[in-house]
């Protein structure tokens, strides 16, 4: 019985001690976080000296001593731990840390350099010391350890990924470039190339950054011209700088050297098309076509060539003669290769051209219906064709057919992006028809769409309706505005402009002035009438500087001056205004990046 009682007392005392330790631990942390370092020190000293695990409280104890500038006690602590835990680099490095806190950098350096000098030729020990320096915020010595370790191991790529992580953390762009280039010289694999591209695109902020990369790559290519990784990275650098001619030259040279089938060139043509670099896209596609009809990219390149010319012709003022010739080229391609899965995309592009630019919606409708019946079409492709067919039904006045085909796609692809797009198109059809209540109900459902683009579009249109239906006059004005929107959709821009101009006459003092100005600006920009577009955008900024479209107008102005008019000073002025006047804008990050790029910053 006595033994049992003693055991109970012992266990109870042990539990009480642990509970007290836990309580002191929490209280000490609270004191430290509140800046009450004196009380924190009393507890941490007690926990360190009498706790079960000194290492558990060492960092907190040392940090508190340093906060109180008790350097003698901190030095005594680090030396004691170094003696107790021989081979653990953390404690001698902490001795150096205490010296640094006292301004004794040279003495700290002696300790640090001594540790590096005495490293054995064992990679795990080298890495352990580097990590210990990193823990003490001695990042330069962390790097120095790894570089010295390379020499010890006689391996110039040892610890490459550790160094890459450190250089990236420091934003040391020259060394990051050098490390990646050295590594690509030894291991030119696609995974490493993609990692380098991702790292540089996230870190680089100016043209000078890319120039550093270009210089490093060109030097290495002179020494190792057969290394395809350097050529691929150089082409990527040219693309980032929008030097598309140079990028194409690199990729074609690479395709020829490796005797490839044009995969890289075909992908590059798509990049050019996305950047509206139509001339370079055509040149890339002509190279692919020169490989002959046996090339795997021959038919896709022919279709892409026509689509590129399509985009090029419809991007500015339309030339009916050139559009008619383009239609003939499409028909010739379809006649040459037949109507099948391989030419379905060309048939869709031709239908869009006929419907929206050649005033042949019925022919386009029949062509898409025929395309939809091609055997073996992937389900998603068929669903997309249904959406395109619905758009054309709207042009031909068959609105019930349009609603039906949108509904089919919505049902077939419920909870998928294409189904949500179908629902949005149906809501917008109701909006075009002036059924604003029904349209808004559908749009409000889509505001939580998994597709961010659809969700944003739905939110914007829903806000447009809710903010402009407060009175009967505003509602009627919005219905007229919706009609103008419809004319924009069917590519009747002159009718759209006339309708927009009529709104203020028919409904004076309506709530749509900034929306009307933005719509007109977009139409003028689409027609390449940049002076008129700028005029509308400037009115938005001057009259509606705190409204919804203000930051959009500023960003559009900056883009026009930067990309179209090549007036960098004016573009910088508008980017700066976004940064200073609209800090919460979605455009502010991109505006800051472009502003710095135009200014030529070389940020570290």
LOZA-27370 format. One record per residue (C-alpha): x, y, z; residue in one letter. Coordinates in steps of 0.25 Angstrom, whole numbers, padded with zeros to 4 digits, always signed. Example, Ala and Ser with C-alpha at 12.3 -4.5 7.8 and 13.67 -1.06 7.14 Angstrom:
LOZA-27370
+0049-0018+0031A/+0055-0004+0029S/
***
This chain:
LOZA-27370
+0000+0000+0000X/+0012+0009+0003X/+0018+0006-0010X/+0005+0009-0017X/+0004+0023-0010X/+0018+0026-0013X/+0016+0023-0028X/+0004+0032-0028X/+0011+0043-0021X/+0023+0042-0031X/+0014+0042-0043X/+0006+0054-0038X/+0018+0062-0035X/+0023+0058-0049X/+0010+0063-0056X/+0010+0075-0047X/+0025+0078-0052X/+0021+0076-0066X/+0009+0085-0065X/+0017+0096-0058X/+0027+0095-0069X/+0017+0096-0080X/+0011+0108-0073X/+0024+0115-0072X/+0027+0112-0087X/+0014+0119-0091X/+0016+0130-0082X/+0030+0132-0086X/+0026+0133-0101X/+0015+0143-0097X/+0025+0152-0090X/+0035+0151-0102X/+0024+0154-0112X/+0020+0166-0104X/+0034+0172-0103X/+0035+0169-0088X/+0049+0162-0089X/+0053+0163-0075X/+0041+0154-0070X/+0043+0145-0082X/+0058+0144-0079X/+0055+0139-0065X/+0046+0128-0070X/+0055+0124-0081X/+0067+0123-0072X/+0059+0114-0063X/+0054+0106-0074X/+0067+0104-0080X/+0075+0101-0067X/+0064+0092-0061X/+0056+0087-0073X/+0057+0073-0078X/+0062+0078-0092X/+0072+0089-0092X/+0072+0089-0108X/+0057+0092-0107X/+0059+0106-0101X/+0073+0109-0106X/+0069+0118-0117X/+0058+0126-0109X/+0068+0128-0097X/+0079+0133-0107X/+0070+0142-0114X/+0065+0148-0101X/+0079+0151-0096X/+0082+0158-0110X/+0069+0166-0109X/+0074+0171-0095X/+0089+0173-0100X/+0094+0163-0090X/+0106+0159-0099X/+0115+0153-0088X/+0104+0144-0084X/+0101+0140-0098X/+0115+0138-0101X/+0116+0129-0089X/+0104+0121-0093X/+0109+0119-0108X/+0122+0114-0103X/+0116+0105-0093X/+0107+0099-0104X/+0119+0098-0114X/+0127+0090-0103X/+0115+0081-0100X/+0110+0078-0114X/+0123+0077-0122X/+0121+0076-0137X/+0108+0084-0136X/+0111+0096-0145X/+0100+0104-0139X/+0107+0108-0127X/+0120+0113-0132X/+0112+0121-0143X/+0104+0127-0131X/+0117+0131-0125X/+0119+0139-0138X/+0105+0144-0137X/+0107+0150-0123X/+0120+0157-0128X/+0113+0162-0140X/+0102+0168-0131X/+0113+0175-0123X/+0119+0181-0136X/+0131+0171-0136X/+0129+0167-0151X/+0144+0163-0153X/+0144+0154-0141X/+0131+0147-0146X/+0137+0146-0159X/+0149+0139-0153X/+0140+0128-0147X/+0132+0126-0159X/+0144+0125-0169X/+0150+0116-0159X/+0138+0106-0160X/+0139+0107-0175X/+0154+0105-0175X/+0153+0092-0167X/+0142+0085-0175X/+0144+0071-0178X/+0141+0065-0192X/+0127+0060-0188X/+0115+0066-0195X/+0106+0064-0184X/+0115+0072-0174X/+0117+0083-0184X/+0102+0084-0186X/+0100+0084-0171X/+0109+0096-0169X/+0102+0104-0180X/+0089+0101-0174X/+0094+0106-0160X/+0099+0119-0166X/+0085+0121-0173X/+0078+0119-0160X/+0087+0130-0154X/+0083+0139-0166X/+0098+0139-0171X/+0094+0136-0185X/+0107+0140-0191X/+0114+0130-0183X/+0104+0120-0186X/+0107+0122-0201X/+0122+0122-0198X/+0121+0109-0191X/+0115+0102-0203X/+0125+0109-0213X/+0136+0104-0204X/+0130+0090-0204X/+0130+0089-0219X/+0145+0091-0219X/+0147+0081-0208X/+0138+0071-0216X/+0144+0075-0229X/+0130+0076-0235X/+0126+0089-0241X/+0111+0086-0241X/+0110+0080-0226X/+0100+0087-0218X/+0094+0094-0230X/+0080+0094-0225X/+0084+0099-0212X/+0091+0111-0218X/+0079+0113-0227X/+0070+0114-0215X/+0080+0124-0208X/+0082+0133-0220X/+0067+0133-0223X/+0064+0137-0208X/+0075+0148-0209X/+0069+0152-0223X/+0084+0152-0227X/+0080+0151-0242X/+0095+0151-0248X/+0099+0139-0240X/+0085+0132-0242X/+0087+0133-0257X/+0101+0128-0256X/+0097+0116-0247X/+0086+0112-0257X/+0095+0114-0269X/+0106+0105-0263X/+0096+0095-0259X/+0089+0095-0273X/+0103+0093-0279X/+0104+0080-0271X/+0089+0075-0271X/+0082+0081-0283X/+0068+0075-0280X/+0054+0080-0282X/+0050+0080-0267X/+0062+0089-0263X/+0059+0098-0275X/+0045+0100-0271X/+0049+0102-0257X/+0059+0113-0261X/+0049+0120-0270X/+0039+0120-0258X/+0049+0125-0248X/+0054+0137-0258X/+0040+0141-0262X/+0036+0142-0247X/+0048+0150-0243X/+0052+0158-0255X/+0047+0172-0254X/+0054+0180-0265X/+0060+0179-0279X/+0073+0180-0273X/+0070+0167-0266X/+0068+0160-0279X/+0080+0166-0285X/+0088+0160-0274X/+0082+0146-0278X/+0084+0148-0293X/+0099+0152-0291X/+0102+0140-0282X/+0095+0131-0292X/+0102+0137-0304X/+0116+0135-0297X/+0113+0120-0294X/+0108+0118-0308X/+0121+0122-0314X/+0128+0112-0306X/+0117+0101-0307X/+0109+0104-0320X/+0103+0090-0320X/+0096+0091-0306X/+0081+0092-0310X/+0077+0097-0296X/+0085+0110-0298X/+0078+0112-0312X/+0064+0109-0306X/+0067+0119-0294X/+0072+0130-0303X/+0059+0128-0312X/+0051+0129-0299X/+0058+0142-0295X/+0056+0148-0309X/+0041+0145-0307X/+0040+0152-0294X/+0046+0164-0300X/+0037+0163-0312X/+0049+0162-0321X/+0040+0152-0329X/+0049+0152-0342X/+0061+0147-0333X/+0053+0137-0326X/+0049+0131-0339X/+0063+0131-0345X/+0068+0123-0332X/+0056+0113-0333X/+0057+0110-0348X/+0073+0108-0346X/+0070+0098-0335X/+0060+0091-0343X/+0070+0089-0355X/+0081+0086-0346X/+0074+0075-0339X/+0066+0070-0352X/+0053+0072-0344X/+0039+0071-0350X/+0036+0086-0347X/+0029+0084-0333X/+0036+0096-0327X/+0033+0105-0339X/+0018+0101-0339X/+0018+0105-0324X/+0025+0118-0326X/+0015+0121-0337X/+0004+0120-0327X/+0012+0129-0318X/+0013+0140-0329X/-0001+0139-0332X/-0005+0141-0317X/+0004+0153-0317X/-0002+0159-0330X/+0012+0157-0337X/+0005+0153-0350X/+0017+0155-0359X/+0026+0146-0351X/+0014+0136-0350X/+0013+0135-0365X/+0028+0134-0366X/+0028+0122-0356X/+0017+0115-0363X/+0023+0117-0377X/+0035+0110-0372X/+0027+0098-0367X/+0019+0098-0381X/+0033+0097-0388X/+0035+0084-0382X/+0025+0078-0391X/+0012+0071-0390X/+0018+0059-0383X/+0021+0067-0371X/+0012+0065-0359X/+0010+0079-0358X/+0006+0082-0372X/-0009+0082-0371X/-0009+0089-0357X/+0001+0099-0363X/-0008+0102-0375X/-0020+0104-0365X/-0012+0112-0356X/-0007+0121-0367X/-0022+0124-0372X/-0026+0127-0357X/-0014+0136-0356X/-0018+0144-0368X/-0032+0144-0363X/-0028+0150-0350X/-0019+0160-0357X/-0029+0165-0367X/-0040+0166-0356X/-0032+0173-0346X/-0033+0187-0353X/-0041+0193-0364X/-0047+0182-0372X/-0043+0180-0387X/-0054+0173-0394X/-0046+0168-0405X/-0036+0162-0396X/-0047+0156-0388X/-0053+0150-0400X/-0039+0144-0404X/-0038+0138-0391X/-0051+0131-0392X/-0047+0125-0405X/-0034+0120-0398X/-0042+0114-0387X/-0051+0107-0397X/-0039+0102-0405X/-0033+0096-0393X/-0046+0089-0389X/-0047+0084-0404X/-0033+0079-0404X/-0033+0071-0391X/-0048+0068-0389X/-0058+0071-0378X/-0053+0063-0366X/-0047+0063-0352X/-0034+0069-0357X/-0041+0081-0364X/-0052+0083-0354X/-0045+0095-0348X/-0043+0102-0362X/-0058+0100-0364X/-0061+0107-0351X/-0052+0118-0355X/-0058+0120-0368X/-0072+0120-0362X/-0068+0131-0353X/-0062+0139-0365X/-0075+0137-0373X/-0084+0140-0361X/-0077+0152-0355X/-0069+0159-0366X/-0075+0155-0380X/-0090+0156-0376X/-0093+0141-0380X/-0099+0136-0367X/-0108+0126-0374X/-0096+0119-0381X/-0088+0120-0368X/-0100+0113-0360X/-0101+0102-0371X/-0086+0100-0370X/-0085+0099-0355X/-0097+0089-0355X/-0089+0081-0365X/-0077+0081-0356X/-0085+0077-0344X/-0089+0064-0351X/-0074+0060-0354X/-0072+0046-0348X/-0063+0045-0337X/-0062+0059-0332X/-0058+0060-0317X/-0069+0064-0308X/-0063+0077-0304X/-0061+0081-0318X/-0075+0078-0322X/-0080+0086-0310X/-0071+0098-0314X/-0077+0097-0328X/-0091+0097-0322X/-0088+0111-0315X/-0082+0116-0328X/-0095+0111-0335X/-0103+0118-0325X/-0096+0131-0327X/-0099+0130-0342X/-0114+0127-0339X/-0114+0140-0333X/-0109+0147-0345X/-0120+0140-0354X/-0131+0144-0344X/-0133+0130-0339X/-0133+0134-0324X/-0141+0122-0320X/-0131+0113-0327X/-0120+0120-0321X/-0126+0118-0307X/-0128+0104-0309X/-0114+0100-0314X/-0108+0108-0302X/-0117+0101-0293X/-0113+0087-0299X/-0098+0091-0297X/-0101+0096-0283X/-0108+0083-0279X/-0098+0074-0286X/-0086+0080-0279X/-0092+0084-0266X/-0082+0090-0255X/-0071+0090-0266X/-0066+0103-0272X/-0073+0101-0286X/-0086+0099-0279X/-0084+0111-0271X/-0080+0119-0283X/-0093+0114-0290X/-0101+0119-0278X/-0094+0132-0279X/-0098+0133-0294X/-0112+0130-0291X/-0112+0141-0280X/-0106+0151-0290X/-0116+0147-0300X/-0127+0151-0290X/-0120+0164-0288X/-0119+0167-0303X/-0134+0165-0303X/-0136+0175-0292X/-0141+0164-0282X/-0132+0170-0271X/-0138+0163-0259X/-0137+0149-0265X/-0123+0152-0269X/-0118+0157-0256X/-0124+0145-0249X/-0116+0136-0258X/-0103+0145-0256X/-0104+0145-0241X/-0103+0129-0241X/-0091+0130-0250X/-0083+0140-0241X/-0078+0127-0233X/-0074+0120-0246X/-0061+0112-0245X/-0057+0119-0258X/-0051+0132-0253X/-0053+0139-0267X/-0068+0135-0267X/-0070+0139-0253X/-0063+0153-0255X/-0072+0155-0268X/-0084+0151-0261X/-0081+0160-0249X/-0078+0172-0258X/-0091+0170-0266X/-0099+0168-0253X/-0094+0181-0247X/-0097+0188-0260X/-0111+0184-0259X/-0113+0186-0244X/-0107+0200-0245X/-0115+0205-0257X/-0129+0201-0254X/-0132+0210-0242X/-0142+0218-0250X/-0151+0215-0263X/-0142+0225-0271X/-0129+0218-0267X/-0135+0204-0270X/-0140+0209-0284X/-0126+0215-0286X/-0119+0202-0282X/-0128+0194-0292X/-0123+0203-0303X/-0109+0201-0298X/-0111+0186-0299X/-0116+0188-0313X/-0103+0195-0316X/-0095+0184-0309X/-0103+0174-0319X/-0098+0182-0331X/-0084+0181-0326X/-0086+0166-0324X/-0090+0164-0339X/-0079+0173-0344X/-0088+0185-0348X/-0079+0195-0342X/-0085+0208-0349X/-0099+0204-0344X/-0094+0202-0330X/-0087+0216-0330X/-0100+0222-0335X/-0108+0215-0324X/-0099+0219-0313X/-0099+0234-0318X/-0115+0233-0318X/-0116+0229-0303X/-0112+0243-0297X/-0122+0250-0307X/-0134+0240-0304X/-0131+0239-0289X/-0124+0252-0284X/-0116+0251-0270X/-0116+0235-0271X/-0106+0228-0262X/-0099+0221-0274X/-0089+0232-0278X/-0076+0225-0274X/-0081+0212-0280X/-0084+0218-0293X/-0071+0225-0294X/-0064+0212-0291X/-0072+0204-0301X/-0069+0215-0312X/-0054+0215-0308X/-0053+0200-0310X/-0060+0201-0324X/-0050+0212-0328X/-0039+0203-0323X/-0044+0191-0331X/-0045+0200-0343X/-0031+0205-0341X/-0036+0219-0339X/-0027+0222-0328X/-0029+0237-0326X/-0044+0235-0325X/-0041+0224-0315X/-0032+0233-0307X/-0042+0244-0307X/-0053+0235-0300X/-0043+0229-0290X/-0038+0243-0286X/-0053+0247-0284X/-0055+0235-0274X/-0043+0239-0266X/-0047+0254-0266X/-0062+0253-0263X/-0062+0239-0256X/-0049+0238-0249X/-0055+0231-0237X/-0064+0222-0244X/-0064+0207-0249X/-0057+0209-0262X/-0046+0219-0258X/-0034+0210-0255X/-0038+0202-0268X/-0038+0215-0276X/-0024+0218-0270X/-0018+0205-0273X/-0024+0205-0287X/-0018+0218-0290X/-0004+0214-0285X/-0005+0201-0294X/-0009+0210-0306X/+0003+0219-0304X/+0013+0208-0300X/+0009+0198-0311X/+0003+0206-0322X/+0008+0220-0322X/+0022+0216-0316X/+0021+0228-0306X/+0027+0223-0294X/+0027+0236-0286X/+0012+0237-0288X/+0010+0222-0285X/+0018+0224-0272X/+0010+0235-0268X/-0003+0227-0268X/+0003+0215-0262X/+0008+0224-0250X/-0006+0229-0249X/-0011+0215-0247X/-0001+0212-0236X/-0003+0225-0228X/-0018+0227-0230X/-0023+0213-0230X/-0015+0205-0221X/-0026+0194-0220X/-0027+0192-0235X/-0026+0179-0241X/-0016+0186-0251X/-0007+0192-0241X/+0003+0180-0241X/+0004+0180-0256X/+0005+0195-0257X/+0016+0195-0247X/+0024+0185-0254X/+0022+0192-0268X/+0025+0205-0262X/+0039+0200-0256X/+0042+0193-0269X/+0039+0206-0277X/+0048+0214-0267X/+0059+0204-0269X/+0060+0200-0255X/+0070+0189-0251X/+0065+0185-0238X/+0072+0176-0229X/
***
